[in-house]
Amino acid sequence: MADIMLVASARRPPAEVPPALDLLPHKVTSVSGADRVLSTHTNVDLAVVDGRINPAEARITCQLIARSTRIRVLLLVQTANLPALDAKWAVDDFIVDGATAAEWDSRIRLLLETNQSATAISIGPIVIDEDAYTVTVGGRPLDLTYIEFELLRYLVQHTGRVFSRETLLTDVWGYDYFGGTRTVDVHIRRLRAKLGPELEHYIATVRNVGYRLSPDHRSQSQTAVGAA
């Protein structure tokens, strides 16, 4: 089930939910103007902008949402207004008034799947949502600090590559960090502890070099998994 906002133009009352959309098991909230979406965008999965009555105002609403958030925008439009659509509307898709519940379901599902793939990276059961700054393991949320999150994300983005402590300090902590390489060992140890005994081997210590993230390396002859 998705949280969907049906967005009417700011000067108009909230629109009635189309009957076909109302048949689907989504939570649909009708609002007026893009301001409501912008103020609560972290809880919105999809914005359906109602362009049936005033396409010009709907176009501005679409542009505001697309420019200020990463929420997918689905435009609800009359067939007669289709020739006016172009890239400047900044919508991800459109649906014609009177569409069936099956078409609504298909378009919403495709948009949400695209949105998830664009903002999340994963390896095995580890899923990192880059927009929400959250990490889950098999659906279980991990409580990570900012640096722990950035370090894990960096390693996942470069799965299989070996990084020295100096490289990790530069790329994760930043060029202006003056601490020693020991801080990398400390954060690696904390990450392993939070991943748990089933997944701690994902972060392998490569002797005399640094660290590598890979779910396939358990061999003690190449790595010292338990040691930082």
N, C-alpha and C positions, 0 to 999 in steps of 0.2 A: 504494500500500500504506500502510495506517495502523498506528500503534502503539496497540494497544488493551490496556487492563487489565481483566481479568475479576475483579471484586472481591467476595469472599465476606465474610461477617460476621467481625468480629475474633476471635470465639471459635471459629471453625471452620477446618478446613484448606482450602487453596485448592481451588476447585471445578474439576471436569473441564470442558474446553472443549466446549460443545455440538457434536455432530457436524456440523451444518449450518454453523456458524460456522467450524469447522475446515477446511471445504472452500474457504473464501475465501482470497485471497492476502494476508491481513493478518498482522502479527506480534501474537500474542495471548499475554499473560503473565498467569498466574493468581496472585493475591495474596490475603492475608487482611487486612481492615481498611482504612479510609480513609487511615491514616498513610502507607502505602507510596505511595499516589497523591499525597498532599500533598508528600512529600519529593522526588518525581521528576516533578512535574506539568509541567515545561517540555518534557519528552520524550514526553508522553502526548497522543494525539489524541482519544481517546474512552475513557470509563469505562463499562463494562457491569457494573452492580451486580446480583449474583445474589440475587434475593429469593424463590427457590423454596422454601427450607426455613424461613427465619425472616423473614417480612415485616417485623416490627417492628424488628429490628436493621438490616435492609436500608434501611428508611426513614431511620434515623439516619445511616447511611453515605451515602445520597444527599444528605441535608441538609448534612453536613460537606463533601462534595466541592463541592457547588454554592455554599456560603457562602464557601469558602476559595480556590477556583480559578475559572477560566473554561472549564474542560473540560466538554464536553457529557456529559450523563449519560443512558444508556439502561438502563432497568430491565428485567431478565429476570424474569418473574413467571408463576405458575400461573394458568390461566383462572379458577379458583375464587376467587382473591384480587383480581380486577379491581374488584369493587364497593368495595373499601377504598381505592382510589387517589383522591387529590384533589390540589389545588395545593400543599398543604403538603409533599408528598413532594419537591418541587423538582426533578423530573426533566424532561428535555427530550422524552422519548418512552419508550414501553415496547414490549416484544415478548413474546409469549406463548411459553412453553416448548413446543417441538415445531415451531416455525416453520421454514419451508423456507429453504434457502440463498438463494433469490431474494429472500425477504422480508428476511432479514438484510442482504443486499447493498443493497437499496433503502433501508432505514432508516438504515444506517450512512452511505451516500453522501449522503443528504439532510441528515443532522446535520452531517457534515463540511463540506458546501458552505455551510450556514448559518453555521457557525463561522468559516469563512474570510471570508465577506462581512461579518461583524460586526466583525472585527478588522483588516481590511486595507482600505486605500484605494489607488487607483491612478490614473494618468494616462498614457496611452500605455504604453510598456514599463516605466514606473517603478511599483513596487509597494512600499507602505509597510505593514509589519506593526506596528501600534501596540502590541500586547501584547509582542512579542519585541524591539521597538526595533531592527528591521532594515529595510534598504532594498535592493531588488534592481532591476537594470536589465536587462531581457531575461534574467532568471535569474542575472545576475552580481551578487554582493553588493558593496555599497559600504561602504567603511570611513569612517564619519562620526563626528565628535565629537558630544557631547550637543547642543550648540547648533546645529550643522549639521543634525542630525536634526530638532530642533524647528523650525528655520527652514524647512526643506524641507516638513515636514508642514504647517506653518501656510500656506504658499503653495499647496500642493496642495489643502488644505481650502477655500481661497478662490480657486480657479482663475478667472482673468480679471479679478480685482479689482486695482486699483493701490493700493499702500501706500507712504506716505512712510517715510523712514528713522526718523523719530521714532515713528511708529506701530509699526513693527517692533520697535524697542527696547523700547517699553512692553509689547507683547503677547507677545514671544518672550523677551526678556532679563528683563523684569519691571520693576515700578515702582521698585525699589530699586537699579537699575543706574545708575551715575553716569558711565559712559564716554561718549565722543562718538559721533556718528553714523558716523564713519569706520569703526568696527568692523563696521557692517552691510555696507559696501562690501567689506571684507576677506573676510567670511564668504560673501558672494554670489560673489566671485571664486573662492574655494575650492570652493564647490558646483559652479560651472560647470566647473571643471577636473576634478572627480571625476565629473560626469555625462558628460564627454567631448565631443569635437567634434560628434558627431551629435546631441547633446541640449542643448548649452549654450544654444541659442537659446530653450529653454523658459523660462528666466528672463530677461526683457527689462527693460532700463533705459528707463523713460519719462522723457524729458528734463524737468528742472526739477520733477519730482514724486517719483519713487521707483522701485519695482519691481513687476512683474507676472509671474505665472507663467501661461503659455499656450503650448501647442504650435503654435499657428497664426500667431504673430506673428514674421515674419522681416523685415518691411519696415524698412529703414534710415531711411526718412522719418519714422517714428513712434518708433523706438527706436534706442538705441545699444547693440546686443547685446554687443559686445565690451568695452565700457567700463563700469566700475563707478562 
